Amino acid sequence: MQSMSRAAILMRCKRAVTMAWTLGLTLDYARALSRVADPRSYGWLKVARMALAKMRESRRAWNEEGSLAQSGGSNADPPARAR
């Protein structure tokens, strides 16, 4: 880094500063500030709870199917026998 001249370092710094605030970055920053200033209701929390409830429901159904299959009370077709 010592081989770089002071002018080259200043050009890199200036370029980095001017390139940092692109339209996308500005919009992301504004969106983040808007969420901090005026937070929405717990939308993501509700979605996460719904997903966990669905996972529990699916797991419960799978466990019931497994216990029915082990006890012989399953309505599923038996596996095909190899000849």
Buried (B, 14 or more C-beta within 10 A) or exposed (E): EEEEEEEEEEEEEEEEEEEEEEEEEEEEEEEEEEEEEEEEEEEEEEEEEEEEEEEEEEEEEEEEEEEEEEEEEEEEEEEEEEE
